[in-house]
């Protein structure tokens, strides 16, 4: 996800289109955030990254792994964000 965010900063919505086209082949997503200039493995917190994860979860149901530099509550907060995304997608699909 971090590498994708760097590319997204450069290529914008074209990257989203490519991601959607490849989503049926995705089985695994490596998660962390970054400042779009350097892949510095931040905990999830940027709205753009969270929105892209929501799209991915809606298109496909990948396995997730987290590679996040340690910060106070960074990993647990990131896991909770992904859990909420998954739960909300499930609820939306039930409606």
N, CA, C and O atoms as a GROMACS GRO file, in nm:
protein
  380
    1UNK      N    1   0.082  -0.118   0.000
    1UNK     CA    2   0.000   0.000   0.000
    1UNK      C    3   0.087   0.126   0.000
    1UNK      O    4   0.055   0.222  -0.069
    2UNK      N    5   0.194   0.125   0.075
    2UNK     CA    6   0.282   0.242   0.081
    2UNK      C    7   0.340   0.278  -0.054
    2UNK      O    8   0.345   0.395  -0.091
    3UNK      N    9   0.385   0.178  -0.129
    3UNK     CA   10   0.440   0.203  -0.262
    3UNK      C   11   0.330   0.256  -0.354
    3UNK      O   12   0.355   0.346  -0.434
    4UNK      N   13   0.210   0.202  -0.342
    4UNK     CA   14   0.098   0.249  -0.423
    4UNK      C   15   0.070   0.396  -0.394
    4UNK      O   16   0.044   0.472  -0.486
    5UNK      N   17   0.075   0.436  -0.267
    5UNK     CA   18   0.048   0.574  -0.230
    5UNK      C   19   0.151   0.667  -0.293
    5UNK      O   20   0.116   0.777  -0.337
    6UNK      N   21   0.277   0.625  -0.299
    6UNK     CA   22   0.379   0.707  -0.366
    6UNK      C   23   0.344   0.724  -0.514
    6UNK      O   24   0.353   0.835  -0.566
    7UNK      N   25   0.305   0.616  -0.581
    7UNK     CA   26   0.266   0.624  -0.722
    7UNK      C   27   0.139   0.704  -0.742
    7UNK      O   28   0.126   0.775  -0.841
    8UNK      N   29   0.046   0.692  -0.648
    8UNK     CA   30  -0.081   0.765  -0.657
    8UNK      C   31  -0.057   0.914  -0.655
    8UNK      O   32  -0.126   0.990  -0.723
    9UNK      N   33   0.040   0.957  -0.576
    9UNK     CA   34   0.075   1.101  -0.569
    9UNK      C   35   0.120   1.150  -0.706
    9UNK      O   36   0.093   1.264  -0.742
   10UNK      N   37   0.186   1.066  -0.782
   10UNK     CA   38   0.237   1.103  -0.914
   10UNK      C   39   0.131   1.085  -1.022
   10UNK      O   40   0.111   1.174  -1.105
   11UNK      N   41   0.062   0.970  -1.024
   11UNK     CA   42  -0.025   0.934  -1.135
   11UNK      C   43  -0.175   0.954  -1.109
   11UNK      O   44  -0.254   0.952  -1.203
   12UNK      N   45  -0.213   0.973  -0.984
   12UNK     CA   46  -0.351   1.003  -0.950
   12UNK      C   47  -0.450   0.892  -0.984
   12UNK      O   48  -0.421   0.774  -0.964
   13UNK      N   49  -0.566   0.931  -1.036
   13UNK     CA   50  -0.676   0.838  -1.058
   13UNK      C   51  -0.642   0.726  -1.157
   13UNK      O   52  -0.705   0.620  -1.154
   14UNK      N   53  -0.545   0.747  -1.243
   14UNK     CA   54  -0.502   0.641  -1.334
   14UNK      C   55  -0.452   0.520  -1.253
   14UNK      O   56  -0.471   0.406  -1.294
   15UNK      N   57  -0.389   0.546  -1.141
   15UNK     CA   58  -0.343   0.439  -1.053
   15UNK      C   59  -0.461   0.361  -0.996
   15UNK      O   60  -0.456   0.239  -0.985
   16UNK      N   61  -0.567   0.432  -0.959
   16UNK     CA   62  -0.687   0.367  -0.905
   16UNK      C   63  -0.748   0.275  -1.011
   16UNK      O   64  -0.788   0.163  -0.981
   17UNK      N   65  -0.754   0.324  -1.133
   17UNK     CA   66  -0.808   0.243  -1.243
   17UNK      C   67  -0.725   0.116  -1.263
   17UNK      O   68  -0.780   0.007  -1.280
   18UNK      N   69  -0.594   0.130  -1.261
   18UNK     CA   70  -0.505   0.014  -1.274
   18UNK      C   71  -0.526  -0.082  -1.159
   18UNK      O   72  -0.533  -0.204  -1.179
   19UNK      N   73  -0.537  -0.029  -1.038
   19UNK     CA   74  -0.560  -0.113  -0.921
   19UNK      C   75  -0.692  -0.189  -0.932
   19UNK      O   76  -0.698  -0.308  -0.900
   20UNK      N   77  -0.796  -0.122  -0.978
   20UNK     CA   78  -0.924  -0.189  -0.993
   20UNK      C   79  -0.915  -0.299  -1.099
   20UNK      O   80  -0.971  -0.407  -1.081
   21UNK      N   81  -0.846  -0.271  -1.207
   21UNK     CA   82  -0.831  -0.373  -1.312
   21UNK      C   83  -0.754  -0.495  -1.263
   21UNK      O   84  -0.777  -0.606  -1.311
   22UNK      N   85  -0.664  -0.475  -1.170
   22UNK     CA   86  -0.584  -0.587  -1.117
   22UNK      C   87  -0.644  -0.650  -0.992
   22UNK      O   88  -0.594  -0.751  -0.944
   23UNK      N   89  -0.750  -0.591  -0.940
   23UNK     CA   90  -0.802  -0.634  -0.811
   23UNK      C   91  -0.846  -0.780  -0.808
   23UNK      O   92  -0.840  -0.844  -0.703
   24UNK      N   93  -0.891  -0.833  -0.922
   24UNK     CA   94  -0.932  -0.974  -0.921
   24UNK      C   95  -0.812  -1.069  -0.909
   24UNK      O   96  -0.830  -1.189  -0.888
   25UNK      N   97  -0.693  -1.015  -0.920
   25UNK     CA   98  -0.572  -1.097  -0.905
   25UNK      C   99  -0.507  -1.078  -0.766
   25UNK      O  100  -0.416  -1.152  -0.729
   26UNK      N  101  -0.553  -0.978  -0.691
   26UNK     CA  102  -0.495  -0.950  -0.560
   26UNK      C  103  -0.543  -1.050  -0.457
   26UNK      O  104  -0.663  -1.076  -0.445
   27UNK      N  105  -0.450  -1.105  -0.383
   27UNK     CA  106  -0.488  -1.193  -0.273
   27UNK      C  107  -0.428  -1.144  -0.141
   27UNK      O  108  -0.465  -1.190  -0.034
   28UNK      N  109  -0.335  -1.051  -0.150
   28UNK     CA  110  -0.255  -1.011  -0.034
   28UNK      C  111  -0.222  -0.863  -0.046
   28UNK      O  112  -0.179  -0.817  -0.152
   29UNK      N  113  -0.242  -0.788   0.061
   29UNK     CA  114  -0.208  -0.645   0.063
   29UNK      C  115  -0.119  -0.617   0.183
   29UNK      O  116  -0.153  -0.648   0.297
   30UNK      N  117  -0.007  -0.559   0.155
   30UNK     CA  118   0.093  -0.521   0.254
   30UNK      C  119   0.062  -0.377   0.293
   30UNK      O  120   0.067  -0.288   0.208
   31UNK      N  121   0.031  -0.352   0.418
   31UNK     CA  122  -0.024  -0.222   0.459
   31UNK      C  123   0.074  -0.141   0.542
   31UNK      O  124   0.134  -0.189   0.639
   32UNK      N  125   0.087  -0.017   0.502
   32UNK     CA  126   0.143   0.092   0.581
   32UNK      C  127   0.113   0.221   0.506
   32UNK      O  128   0.075   0.218   0.389
   33UNK      N  129   0.130   0.331   0.571
   33UNK     CA  130   0.108   0.462   0.510
   33UNK      C  131   0.244   0.526   0.489
   33UNK      O  132   0.345   0.475   0.537
   34UNK      N  133   0.247   0.636   0.418
   34UNK     CA  134   0.371   0.712   0.404
   34UNK      C  135   0.340   0.855   0.366
   34UNK      O  136   0.225   0.890   0.341
   35UNK      N  137   0.445   0.936   0.362
   35UNK     CA  138   0.426   1.078   0.336
   35UNK      C  139   0.424   1.112   0.187
   35UNK      O  140   0.435   1.229   0.150
   36UNK      N  141   0.410   1.014   0.101
   36UNK     CA  142   0.405   1.021  -0.046
   36UNK      C  143   0.538   1.059  -0.109
   36UNK      O  144   0.550   1.060  -0.231
   37UNK      N  145   0.638   1.090  -0.030
   37UNK     CA  146   0.771   1.121  -0.082
   37UNK      C  147   0.869   1.009  -0.052
   37UNK      O  148   0.961   0.981  -0.128
   38UNK      N  149   0.846   0.946   0.062
   38UNK     CA  150   0.935   0.839   0.108
   38UNK      C  151   0.850   0.728   0.167
   38UNK      O  152   0.756   0.754   0.242
   39UNK      N  153   0.883   0.606   0.134
   39UNK     CA  154   0.809   0.491   0.185
   39UNK      C  155   0.856   0.461   0.328
   39UNK      O  156   0.935   0.369   0.350
   40UNK      N  157   0.807   0.540   0.423
   40UNK     CA  158   0.860   0.536   0.559
   40UNK      C  159   0.778   0.454   0.658
   40UNK      O  160   0.798   0.464   0.779
   41UNK      N  161   0.686   0.372   0.609
   41UNK     CA  162   0.613   0.274   0.692
   41UNK      C  163   0.541   0.335   0.812
   41UNK      O  164   0.555   0.288   0.924
   42UNK      N  165   0.465   0.441   0.786
   42UNK     CA  166   0.386   0.504   0.892
   42UNK      C  167   0.262   0.421   0.921
   42UNK      O  168   0.216   0.345   0.836
   43UNK      N  169   0.207   0.435   1.042
   43UNK     CA  170   0.076   0.376   1.070
   43UNK      C  171  -0.029   0.440   0.978
   43UNK      O  172  -0.009   0.552   0.930
   44UNK      N  173  -0.140   0.372   0.954
   44UNK     CA  174  -0.247   0.428   0.871
   44UNK      C  175  -0.306   0.552   0.938
   44UNK      O  176  -0.339   0.550   1.057
   45UNK      N  177  -0.318   0.658   0.861
   45UNK     CA  178  -0.386   0.776   0.915
   45UNK      C  179  -0.432   0.872   0.806
   45UNK      O  180  -0.518   0.957   0.833
   46UNK      N  181  -0.379   0.863   0.688
   46UNK     CA  182  -0.418   0.956   0.582
   46UNK      C  183  -0.552   0.914   0.520
   46UNK      O  184  -0.571   0.798   0.485
   47UNK      N  185  -0.644   1.009   0.505
   47UNK     CA  186  -0.775   0.977   0.447
   47UNK      C  187  -0.765   0.913   0.309
   47UNK      O  188  -0.844   0.824   0.276
   48UNK      N  189  -0.668   0.956   0.226
   48UNK     CA  190  -0.654   0.899   0.091
   48UNK      C  191  -0.622   0.750   0.098
   48UNK      O  192  -0.678   0.670   0.023
   49UNK      N  193  -0.532   0.714   0.187
   49UNK     CA  194  -0.493   0.574   0.202
   49UNK      C  195  -0.611   0.491   0.250
   49UNK      O  196  -0.634   0.380   0.201
   50UNK      N  197  -0.684   0.542   0.345
   50UNK     CA  198  -0.799   0.470   0.400
   50UNK      C  199  -0.906   0.454   0.293
   50UNK      O  200  -0.968   0.348   0.284
   51UNK      N  201  -0.930   0.555   0.211
   51UNK     CA  202  -1.029   0.545   0.103
   51UNK      C  203  -0.986   0.440   0.000
   51UNK      O  204  -1.071   0.366  -0.051
   52UNK      N  205  -0.859   0.433  -0.031
   52UNK     CA  206  -0.811   0.333  -0.126
   52UNK      C  207  -0.828   0.192  -0.067
   52UNK      O  208  -0.865   0.100  -0.139
   53UNK      N  209  -0.801   0.176   0.062
   53UNK     CA  210  -0.822   0.046   0.126
   53UNK      C  211  -0.970   0.007   0.124
   53UNK      O  212  -1.002  -0.111   0.106
   54UNK      N  213  -1.059   0.103   0.141
   54UNK     CA  214  -1.203   0.075   0.132
   54UNK      C  215  -1.238   0.022  -0.007
   54UNK      O  216  -1.314  -0.073  -0.021
   55UNK      N  217  -1.181   0.085  -0.110
   55UNK     CA  218  -1.206   0.040  -0.248
   55UNK      C  219  -1.155  -0.102  -0.267
   55UNK      O  220  -1.224  -0.187  -0.324
   56UNK      N  221  -1.035  -0.128  -0.219
   56UNK     CA  222  -0.977  -0.262  -0.233
   56UNK      C  223  -1.063  -0.367  -0.165
   56UNK      O  224  -1.089  -0.474  -0.222
   57UNK      N  225  -1.107  -0.339  -0.045
   57UNK     CA  226  -1.188  -0.435   0.028
   57UNK      C  227  -1.322  -0.458  -0.043
   57UNK      O  228  -1.377  -0.568  -0.039
   58UNK      N  229  -1.372  -0.355  -0.106
   58UNK     CA  230  -1.498  -0.367  -0.179
   58UNK      C  231  -1.480  -0.450  -0.307
   58UNK      O  232  -1.569  -0.526  -0.344
   59UNK      N  233  -1.367  -0.435  -0.373
   59UNK     CA  234  -1.341  -0.506  -0.500
   59UNK      C  235  -1.300  -0.651  -0.476
   59UNK      O  236  -1.341  -0.740  -0.551
   60UNK      N  237  -1.222  -0.674  -0.373
   60UNK     CA  238  -1.167  -0.807  -0.345
   60UNK      C  239  -1.152  -0.820  -0.195
   60UNK      O  240  -1.154  -0.720  -0.123
   61UNK      N  241  -1.137  -0.936  -0.148
   61UNK     CA  242  -1.122  -0.959  -0.003
   61UNK      C  243  -0.981  -1.014   0.023
   61UNK      O  244  -0.965  -1.133   0.046
   62UNK      N  245  -0.879  -0.927   0.020
   62UNK     CA  246  -0.743  -0.976   0.034
   62UNK      C  247  -0.705  -1.008   0.178
   62UNK      O  248  -0.775  -0.968   0.272
   63UNK      N  249  -0.597  -1.079   0.194
   63UNK     CA  250  -0.534  -1.093   0.325
   63UNK      C  251  -0.452  -0.967   0.347
   63UNK      O  252  -0.403  -0.906   0.251
   64UNK      N  253  -0.437  -0.927   0.471
   64UNK     CA  254  -0.361  -0.807   0.503
   64UNK      C  255  -0.242  -0.841   0.591
   64UNK      O  256  -0.251  -0.927   0.679
   65UNK      N  257  -0.132  -0.773   0.567
   65UNK     CA  258  -0.019  -0.777   0.659
   65UNK      C  259   0.022  -0.633   0.687
   65UNK      O  260  -0.001  -0.544   0.604
   66UNK      N  261   0.080  -0.610   0.801
   66UNK     CA  262   0.116  -0.475   0.842
   66UNK      C  263   0.267  -0.467   0.862
   66UNK      O  264   0.325  -0.550   0.932
   67UNK      N  265   0.329  -0.368   0.802
   67UNK     CA  266   0.471  -0.340   0.827
   67UNK      C  267   0.481  -0.194   0.864
   67UNK      O  268   0.495  -0.107   0.777
   68UNK      N  269   0.475  -0.168   0.992
   68UNK     CA  270   0.464  -0.032   1.041
   68UNK      C  271   0.575  -0.006   1.142
   68UNK      O  272   0.598  -0.087   1.232
   69UNK      N  273   0.644   0.107   1.125
   69UNK     CA  274   0.742   0.147   1.226
   69UNK      C  275   0.669   0.167   1.358
   69UNK      O  276   0.556   0.215   1.362
   70UNK      N  277   0.735   0.129   1.463
   70UNK     CA  278   0.670   0.138   1.593
   70UNK      C  279   0.640   0.283   1.631
   70UNK      O  280   0.727   0.370   1.625
   71UNK      N  281   0.517   0.306   1.668
   71UNK     CA  282   0.476   0.430   1.734
   71UNK      C  283   0.374   0.389   1.840
   71UNK      O  284   0.316   0.281   1.832
   72UNK      N  285   0.354   0.472   1.936
   72UNK     CA  286   0.254   0.444   2.040
   72UNK      C  287   0.119   0.416   1.975
   72UNK      O  288   0.062   0.505   1.911
   73UNK      N  289   0.069   0.299   1.990
   73UNK     CA  290  -0.062   0.258   1.938
   73UNK      C  291  -0.071   0.254   1.785
   73UNK      O  292  -0.180   0.233   1.732
   74UNK      N  293   0.039   0.273   1.713
   74UNK     CA  294   0.034   0.277   1.566
   74UNK      C  295  -0.019   0.150   1.503
   74UNK      O  296  -0.105   0.156   1.416
   75UNK      N  297   0.032   0.036   1.546
   75UNK     CA  298  -0.013  -0.091   1.488
   75UNK      C  299  -0.158  -0.119   1.524
   75UNK      O  300  -0.239  -0.154   1.438
   76UNK      N  301  -0.192  -0.105   1.652
   76UNK     CA  302  -0.330  -0.136   1.692
   76UNK      C  303  -0.430  -0.041   1.626
   76UNK      O  304  -0.538  -0.083   1.588
   77UNK      N  305  -0.395   0.086   1.613
   77UNK     CA  306  -0.484   0.179   1.544
   77UNK      C  307  -0.501   0.141   1.397
   77UNK      O  308  -0.612   0.149   1.344
   78UNK      N  309  -0.394   0.100   1.332
   78UNK     CA  310  -0.400   0.061   1.192
   78UNK      C  311  -0.486  -0.065   1.175
   78UNK      O  312  -0.566  -0.074   1.082
   79UNK      N  313  -0.468  -0.161   1.263
   79UNK     CA  314  -0.550  -0.282   1.258
   79UNK      C  315  -0.697  -0.247   1.278
   79UNK      O  316  -0.784  -0.301   1.209
   80UNK      N  317  -0.726  -0.158   1.371
   80UNK     CA  318  -0.865  -0.119   1.396
   80UNK      C  319  -0.926  -0.048   1.276
   80UNK      O  320  -1.045  -0.067   1.248
   81UNK      N  321  -0.849   0.032   1.204
   81UNK     CA  322  -0.899   0.097   1.084
   81UNK      C  323  -0.939  -0.008   0.980
   81UNK      O  324  -1.046   0.000   0.921
   82UNK      N  325  -0.853  -0.106   0.958
   82UNK     CA  326  -0.882  -0.212   0.860
   82UNK      C  327  -1.003  -0.294   0.906
   82UNK      O  328  -1.088  -0.328   0.823
   83UNK      N  329  -1.012  -0.325   1.034
   83UNK     CA  330  -1.128  -0.398   1.085
   83UNK      C  331  -1.257  -0.321   1.057
   83UNK      O  332  -1.356  -0.380   1.013
   84UNK      N  333  -1.257  -0.190   1.081
   84UNK     CA  334  -1.376  -0.109   1.057
   84UNK      C  335  -1.412  -0.107   0.909
   84UNK      O  336  -1.530  -0.112   0.873
   85UNK      N  337  -1.310  -0.100   0.823
   85UNK     CA  338  -1.336  -0.103   0.679
   85UNK      C  339  -1.406  -0.234   0.643
   85UNK      O  340  -1.507  -0.233   0.573
   86UNK      N  341  -1.352  -0.345   0.690
   86UNK     CA  342  -1.409  -0.476   0.659
   86UNK      C  343  -1.551  -0.487   0.714
   86UNK      O  344  -1.642  -0.530   0.643
   87UNK      N  345  -1.571  -0.447   0.839
   87UNK     CA  346  -1.705  -0.453   0.899
   87UNK      C  347  -1.805  -0.368   0.822
   87UNK      O  348  -1.918  -0.412   0.799
   88UNK      N  349  -1.766  -0.248   0.782
   88UNK     CA  350  -1.857  -0.159   0.709
   88UNK      C  351  -1.893  -0.215   0.572
   88UNK      O  352  -2.006  -0.202   0.527
   89UNK      N  353  -1.796  -0.279   0.505
   89UNK     CA  354  -1.825  -0.341   0.374
   89UNK      C  355  -1.924  -0.455   0.393
   89UNK      O  356  -2.017  -0.469   0.314
   90UNK      N  357  -1.905  -0.534   0.496
   90UNK     CA  358  -1.998  -0.646   0.523
   90UNK      C  359  -2.138  -0.591   0.550
   90UNK      O  360  -2.235  -0.642   0.495
   91UNK      N  361  -2.149  -0.488   0.631
   91UNK     CA  362  -2.279  -0.428   0.663
   91UNK      C  363  -2.344  -0.371   0.537
   91UNK      O  364  -2.464  -0.390   0.516
   92UNK      N  365  -2.266  -0.302   0.454
   92UNK     CA  366  -2.320  -0.245   0.330
   92UNK      C  367  -2.372  -0.355   0.237
   92UNK      O  368  -2.474  -0.338   0.170
   93UNK      N  369  -2.302  -0.465   0.231
   93UNK     CA  370  -2.343  -0.575   0.143
   93UNK      C  371  -2.468  -0.647   0.194
   93UNK      O  372  -2.540  -0.708   0.116
   94UNK      N  373  -2.493  -0.640   0.322
   94UNK     CA  374  -2.612  -0.701   0.378
   94UNK      C  375  -2.736  -0.618   0.345
   94UNK      O  376  -2.844  -0.673   0.324
   95UNK      N  377  -2.720  -0.487   0.340
   95UNK     CA  378  -2.834  -0.397   0.316
   95UNK      C  379  -2.891  -0.411   0.179
   95UNK      O  380  -2.987  -0.342   0.145
   0.00000   0.00000   0.00000
